[in-house]
Structure formats: C-alpha cells, structure tokens
Amino acid sequence: MNTPMDALTQGVYLVGTNAAGVQNLMTAAWVTQISSKALLVAVGRTHYTAELIRQAGHFSLSVLSREQRDIAKRCGTASGRKTNKLEGLSLTASAEGDPLLADAVAQFACRVIHTAEVLDHVLFCAEVTDARLLEGTPLQYHAKEFF
C-alpha cells in the first residue's frame, strides 16, 4: 500500500465512448453509485475519453471480472489517440453505439446529466439508461497491481 487512499476498495471498469463514430475504451477505478438510477465516473481531465464523453454526452460502463486483469491493464496503459484498444476484444454496443465488453460481469449504458471539474479530474454524473447483470466475480482495484 502506498497511501491511505490506496486502502479504499474499488472495482475495475471499462468506460466506453462513441463520439461521432470514434470509439474508445479506458480503464477506470473511480466509479460510484450516486442514486438508484445514477452513477458517477471520474476521468482524468486530459484523457481522450473525457474529451469524447463531453462531445457525445453518453458512455458505457463494463464491470470487469477477476479474469480480465489483462484487459484492464491494456486499456489503462495506452491512449486511444494512438492505439485502437477495441481490436481483438469481444464487444457489444449500447443503443448509442458505446462499446461494451461482451463477457463483463455487468454492463451499463449511461447518459451524462451533470459534469464537474475537480482538481485534475472531470466528474461525469450519469443516468443509467440500460443495465444488464451477466456472470462472474468483479475485479478489485489495488494501485500496486496496476501502477
């Protein structure tokens, strides 16, 4: 453990975007439920995904399983500006065309209802417009395993 903040438990997710036909995936750990029908995702202010979500006004969220650690690392260590992170993955899409991992533990389609900038991140508050519970045990985030 590096800091007390690293002791907070979090899942590992893929955030999918589709803005004007440009699709991307990024790994996220800072996701939380904020009501029975809404969630909050924190995305680094300079990340390509933040730019795409702002343009589109929607995104997808795939809950990764313990067996999908390599996907988390792959989608969290390269920029979608330079790399097609969707290549070779088994994907489906939300109604808006946002990519979803086909064999995730759960899938969410989300519409942004509020955006706020906090320090070095953008917080996207989103209404869940569709969700599916699939199978598997969610992967937990531990900073020392990913960075």
N, C-alpha and C positions, 0 to 999 in steps of 0.2 A: 504494500500500500504506500502510495506516495504522499497523499494529503488526506485530511479528514473527509474532504469532499469525495474522495475515491471510495469511501466506505458506503456511500449511498447506493442502494440497489437500483438497477435499471435494466431494461431489456435491450435487445439489439434489433433494429428495424431497417428496412429499406424504404426510403422515400422515393416515389416515382413521379416524374413530371412529363408533361406533354404540352409544350407551348409552341403553337403554330407549326406542328408537325415535328418538332425537335424533342426527342425523348431522352431522358437521363434517369439514372438511379444513383442514390448516395446512401451510405450507411449513417444511421443516426442512433443515438442512445438517449437523447434528451427529448422524450415524448411522455406526455401525461394526460390522463383523462381530466377534463375540467367540468363536465356535466354528464348526464346520462346519454347525451346525444352529441357531445363535442369533445375535441382533444386539442392539445397544444403541442406544436413541434418547434424546437429551437434549431435554427440553421445558421451556420457561420455567415456573417454579413457579406463576405467576399466570395462565398461559394457560388458556383454556377447554378446550383439548384435553387438558391434563394432568388436569383435573377429570373429563372424560369417560372417559379411559383408566383412571383409578383406579376409576371406577364399573363400567366394563364388564369390565376385566381382559383386553382384547384390542384390537388395532388393525390397520390395514393400512398398507402402505408401497408407494408407486408411485415408481419411479425416472423422473425427468423427462428428456426429450430436449432437445437444444440448441434445437429449435424451440418448446419450451414455456416459454420465459422469461416470457412474459406471464402464464401460469397461475401460475407461481411467485410473481410479484410480486402478483398478485391475491389469492392465498390466504395471502400473508405480510404483507399490509398492513392487513387488516381483521379484526376479531374476529367469530368465529362466534356470539357472544352477540347481535350486532347485525345481521349480514349472513348471508344464505344463500349460501355460497361454492360450493355444488354446482350452482346454477342455470346452465343453458346448457352444462355440461360433459358430455362423453360418458363415462359411468361404467358400471362393472360392480360387483359386490359379492363380498366374501369369503363363506364359508359362515356366518360370524357376522353378516353384513349390513354390514360396514365398507366404505365406498365406495373403489373403486379406479379410477384413470384408465384408460379402455379402451385408449388408444393410448400407454401408457407404455412405456419401454424394458424394464422388468421390474416384476412385481407380487409382493408378499409378504403373506401372512396370518400374524399373529403372536399368540401367547398370552403374556401377561406372567407371568414366573416369579420376578422379583425387582424391587423398587423401592427406590431410594435417593435421598435428597435431598443434593445437593452445591451449596453456596452458593445461587445463585439459580435452579437448575435441578433437575428431577426426572429421574433416570435410570431408564428402563424397560428392563430386560433381558428379552428375549422369545425364546421358542422359535418358530422358523419352522414353521408347521403346513402351509403350502402355498406354492408359489412357481412363477412362470412367467416365462420369458425370452421377450420379444417382439422388437421390432426398434428400431434407432435408436442414436444416439451419446449417451451420458449428458451432461447439462448439468453444468458445473463451477461451483462457488460461488466468487465473488470479492466480498468485502464491499463494495467501492467500486461494484459494479454493482447492488447490491440496496439499499443504505442510503446 
